[in-house]
């Protein structure tokens, strides 16, 4: 049988998109990317670790903010090209803008409007 990692359809950069969902509320918290190493690290540690395309490095969610994600489950979609992580979001903030989740801009009459408040100022989070 193939290695479970080989069953994932990685893109040309060796990445797979990840949708991150709160395990209790089912709220979609964020979208990120993983490579093989970050997925293995996530599985071994139980903490969500992603691949930063801008920094070209691994980052464990919460390593600078303190808002880590304990992984409850990992699912692969029917096309084997997208992951779904169900997590417990520690600290209640998933977005680097200080909001509960990253999808706080809603389209209304062809304009993006902010629909979620800032819970904590990012300057306080990332001192």
N, C-alpha and C positions, 0 to 999 in steps of 0.2 A: 504494500500500500504506500502511496505517496506521502511524503511529509505534509502535515496539515498546512504549513506555510506555503508549500508549492501549489496548493489548490487555490490560492488567492491569485487573481489576475492583477498583478502589479502593473502600473503604467510604465512608460518609457524611462522615467526617472527612478523606478523602483519603489514607487509610493502607491498608497491606496487611500482614498478619502474615508474619513471617519465622521459619522454623525454621533454626537454625544447627547444623551438623554438622561434626565433625572429619573432614577429608578422608582421613586415613589409617585411623583406628580406626572411623570411622562412628558414634562416640558422639554423641548429641544433646547439644550443649553448652548451648544457651539458646534462648529465644524472644524476639523483639523486634518492633518495628514500623518500617516505612519509609514515607516519602512520596516523591513524585517526585524532589524535590531530593536526598534522601539516597541514593536508588538511583542517580541520575546521578553523584553524587559518588563512590559506591562503585565504579561502573564506570570512572570516569576515574582514580581514584587507586589502585585495587586493594586498598584498605583498607576494611573494613566500617564504614559510617557509618549510624547509625540515627536515628529520630525519638523523642525522649523525650516521652512524653505528660505526665509530671508537670512537666517544666521547659518544655515547649512550645518545644523547640529541637533542633537537630541535635547529635549527639554521635558522634564517631569512637571506636570501641571502643579503649581503651587510652590515650586522651589524658591521663587522670589516673593510671591504674594502671600503665601501661607494658605491659599485656597486650593488645596489638593483635591483629587478625585479618587475615591476608593471604587474600584471596578467591581460590579456585582455580576455582570455578564457581558459576553462578547458574542455578537452574531454576525454572520456573513450573508449578504443578500443572494437572491436567486441567480444573479449573473456572476457571482463570485468576485465582484469588483468594488464593493463598498462594505465597510464595517459599521456596525451599530454597537456603541458601548453604552450600557446602562450603569450609571455611577451614583454614588452618594457624594454630593458636592459639599465638601467641608468649608465652612465659613460662609456659605450661602451666596457666594459671588463667583460666577464662572467667567465673566467678561473682563478684559483688561481695562475697560472704561469704568469699572466699578459697579456694573449692573449685574442682576441675577443671571441674565443670559445675553447672548450676543445678537439676538434677533429683535432689536428694540426699535428699528426703523420700519415703519409701516407705510405702504403706498396708499395715498389718499388724494384723489383728483390729480393724479400724475405728479404728486409731490411727496417726497420722503418726509415723514413726520416722526419725531421721537415719541415713543409710546410708553417708555419705561423710565422710571427715575434712577438716578445714580444713588446707590446704597452707601458707597464710601468713595471719597475723592481718590482718584488714582495716585495723586501726589502723596497721599498718606499711605497707600498700599506699597508703592514702589519707591521707598525712601532711599 
